[in-house]
Amino acid sequence: MTTELSTVDHEPAATPPAGRTRPGRSLTVGAALVGLVVVVAVVSLAWTPYGLTDGSGPRLSGPSGEHWAGTDRLGRDLMTQLMLGARAAVVVAVSTTVVAAAIGVTVGVLAASATRWLDTALHTVVDLLIAFPTLLLAMLIVTVRGASTASVVAAIGIGGSAIIARVTRVNAARVLREDYVTAARAAGTGTLGILLRHVLPNIAPTLLVQLMLLAGSAVLAEASLSYLGLGAPPPAPTWGRMLREAQSTIATSPTSAIFPGLGIAAFVLGLNLLGDGIRERRDPELAR
């Protein structure tokens, strides 16, 4: 009897599966990377090491005490450009998700709650937008409207709204078939009340994940457009333009290309990890 009790008392406690800690790690790392870029962007509103057009530094110098990230071919401070580029990336990410959410959620909810012929028509338009490459659509819109931050945001937001519309339509249609929605209708709740009280709160977490992933794609698309010369016009600094300007001097000053590339990679990776972490936190099956 004593032996049995001793065995039970000293039996090692079961440890949770390793997979269950992954959502927390993804969420933590993603939030840290995104938070770092956002903090740099906020600081740039009040302070930068040098003026944007200050070319008093030595040309193509490496990192030093005076210029923490070095200088470019015109003697301008790279750290200043990196900080202002972080601000531009945050503005593009936030503005694009707002545009995509405004269009996509409206179209998706309308398609889910409308008649069959309107649902079919909206679904066809969404499929056409999804089939058309977002970057190519952005290039066409920017070419017509002219290169500017507003044109880039509008182009990427319209392209990304198709995915948000599809996700909204599928999830809203599922919620509208639930018994509590039927009970709400029987109690006299109107369509608008059902959408605001039941549909949108239930699909919001799924939409948040999609918007995080869209923000990462928007940052990458904006950098691509800026690299091609279709982004915000000079002297507005962006990480994509910094890569373009560093292309001809990368052999003599590799840091002028490494730092903006790391900025793009860190921000995009952080947004994707943040979205994955939120998704896995809400779905324990994914963690397993």
ZAMARGU-4260 file (C-alpha; in steps of 0.2 Angstrom, whole numbers, plus 5000, padded with zeros to 4 digits):
<rodrens>
0) 5000/5000/5000 | 5014/5012/5004 | 5023/5008/4988 | 5007/5012/4978 | 5005/5029/4987
5) 5023/5033/4984 | 5022/5029/4966 | 5007/5040/4964 | 5014/5054/4974 | 5030/5055/4964
10) 5022/5052/4947 | 5029/5067/4936 | 5015/5079/4930 | 5010/5079/4912 | 5017/5093/4902
15) 5007/5102/4889 | 5010/5099/4871 | 5024/5110/4864 | 5012/5115/4850 | 5001/5125/4862
20) 5015/5137/4866 | 5017/5142/4847 | 5003/5154/4846 | 5010/5164/4860 | 5027/5164/4852
25) 5020/5170/4836 | 5010/5183/4844 | 5024/5189/4855 | 5037/5190/4841 | 5025/5198/4829
30) 5019/5211/4841 | 5037/5215/4845 | 5042/5218/4827 | 5027/5228/4823 | 5028/5238/4839
35) 5046/5242/4835 | 5042/5249/4818 | 5027/5259/4825 | 5038/5266/4839 | 5051/5272/4826
40) 5037/5279/4815 | 5030/5289/4830 | 5047/5295/4836 | 5050/5302/4818 | 5036/5313/4820
45) 5045/5323/4833 | 5064/5319/4830 | 5076/5313/4817 | 5095/5314/4818 | 5096/5325/4803
50) 5085/5334/4791 | 5079/5324/4776 | 5088/5335/4763 | 5104/5338/4774 | 5118/5332/4763
55) 5132/5339/4774 | 5139/5321/4778 | 5152/5312/4769 | 5146/5302/4754 | 5143/5283/4755
60) 5151/5282/4773 | 5147/5267/4784 | 5139/5267/4801 | 5148/5279/4813 | 5144/5289/4829
65) 5138/5304/4819 | 5128/5293/4806 | 5122/5278/4814 | 5117/5269/4798 | 5129/5278/4787
70) 5126/5290/4772 | 5120/5289/4754 | 5128/5295/4738 | 5122/5312/4742 | 5129/5313/4759
75) 5111/5312/4767 | 5109/5302/4784 | 5102/5285/4781 | 5095/5283/4799 | 5084/5298/4795
80) 5078/5291/4779 | 5075/5274/4788 | 5064/5282/4802 | 5054/5292/4789 | 5052/5276/4778
85) 5045/5267/4794 | 5032/5281/4795 | 5027/5279/4777 | 5026/5260/4779 | 5014/5262/4794
90) 5004/5275/4785 | 5002/5263/4770 | 4998/5248/4780 | 4985/5257/4791 | 4977/5266/4777
95) 4976/5251/4765 | 4967/5240/4778 | 4955/5254/4781 | 4951/5256/4763 | 4950/5237/4760
100) 4939/5234/4776 | 4927/5248/4771 | 4924/5241/4753 | 4926/5223/4757 | 4915/5222/4772
105) 4901/5232/4764 | 4901/5221/4748 | 4903/5205/4758 | 4889/5209/4770 | 4878/5215/4756
110) 4881/5199/4746 | 4877/5188/4761 | 4861/5196/4765 | 4855/5201/4748 | 4844/5192/4735
115) 4852/5178/4725 | 4854/5188/4709 | 4863/5202/4718 | 4874/5189/4727 | 4879/5181/4711
120) 4883/5198/4703 | 4894/5204/4718 | 4902/5187/4719 | 4907/5188/4700 | 4914/5205/4703
125) 4924/5199/4718 | 4931/5184/4708 | 4937/5195/4694 | 4946/5206/4706 | 4954/5191/4714
130) 4959/5184/4698 | 4967/5201/4693 | 4985/5202/4700 | 4984/5216/4714 | 5002/5223/4710
135) 4997/5225/4691 | 4980/5233/4696 | 4990/5245/4707 | 5002/5249/4693 | 4988/5253/4682
140) 4979/5264/4694 | 4995/5273/4699 | 4999/5276/4681 | 4982/5284/4678 | 4981/5294/4694
145) 4999/5298/4695 | 5013/5293/4707 | 5008/5297/4725 | 5005/5289/4742 | 4986/5291/4740
150) 4986/5282/4723 | 4996/5268/4730 | 4984/5266/4745 | 4969/5267/4734 | 4976/5254/4722
155) 4981/5242/4735 | 4966/5244/4745 | 4954/5241/4730 | 4964/5226/4726 | 4964/5219/4743
160) 4946/5222/4746 | 4941/5208/4735 | 4948/5195/4747 | 4940/5204/4762 | 4924/5204/4753
165) 4925/5185/4750 | 4929/5181/4768 | 4916/5192/4774 | 4903/5185/4763 | 4907/5167/4768
170) 4907/5170/4787 | 4892/5182/4787 | 4882/5169/4777 | 4886/5156/4790 | 4881/5167/4805
175) 4865/5172/4796 | 4860/5153/4796 | 4862/5151/4815 | 4847/5148/4826 | 4850/5164/4837
180) 4849/5175/4821 | 4832/5166/4817 | 4826/5169/4834 | 4831/5188/4833 | 4822/5189/4817
185) 4806/5181/4825 | 4808/5194/4839 | 4806/5208/4827 | 4825/5213/4825 | 4828/5222/4808
190) 4842/5217/4796 | 4853/5232/4801 | 4851/5227/4820 | 4856/5209/4816 | 4871/5214/4806
195) 4877/5226/4820 | 4873/5215/4835 | 4876/5197/4828 | 4885/5196/4811 | 4899/5209/4813
200) 4904/5205/4831 | 4905/5186/4826 | 4916/5188/4810 | 4927/5202/4817 | 4941/5191/4823
205) 4942/5182/4807 | 4942/5198/4798 | 4956/5205/4809 | 4967/5191/4804 | 4964/5194/4786
210) 4967/5212/4788 | 4984/5209/4796 | 4990/5198/4782 | 4983/5211/4770 | 4993/5225/4779
215) 5009/5214/4776 | 5005/5212/4758 | 5002/5231/4756 | 5019/5235/4764 | 5027/5224/4751
220) 5017/5230/4737 | 5021/5248/4741 | 5040/5244/4742 | 5039/5236/4725 | 5030/5251/4717
225) 5042/5263/4725 | 5057/5252/4719 | 5049/5254/4701 | 5047/5273/4703 | 5028/5272/4705
230) 5027/5276/4723 | 5027/5293/4732 | 5037/5306/4723 | 5053/5313/4730 | 5058/5319/4742
235) 5046/5308/4752 | 5057/5294/4758 | 5051/5276/4757 | 5061/5259/4760 | 5057/5254/4742
240) 5065/5270/4735 | 5080/5268/4746 | 5083/5251/4739 | 5081/5258/4721 | 5094/5272/4725
245) 5106/5260/4733 | 5106/5248/4718 | 5120/5258/4709 | 5131/5259/4725 | 5128/5243/4734
250) 5146/5237/4730 | 5154/5252/4739 | 5140/5255/4752 | 5130/5239/4756 | 5122/5246/4771
255) 5112/5258/4761 | 5103/5242/4754 | 5104/5231/4769 | 5095/5242/4782 | 5079/5246/4771
260) 5078/5228/4766 | 5079/5223/4784 | 5065/5236/4788 | 5053/5229/4775 | 5057/5211/4780
265) 5054/5214/4799 | 5038/5224/4796 | 5030/5211/4784 | 5036/5196/4795 | 5029/5205/4811
270) 5012/5208/4803 | 5011/5190/4796 | 5016/5183/4813 | 5004/5194/4822 | 4990/5188/4811
275) 4995/5169/4813 | 4996/5171/4832 | 4979/5179/4833 | 4971/5165/4822 | 4980/5151/4832
280) 4974/5159/4848 | 4956/5158/4843 | 4957/5140/4836 | 4965/5128/4848 | 4965/5114/4834
285) 4978/5124/4824 | 4989/5125/4839 | 4989/5106/4841
</rodrens>
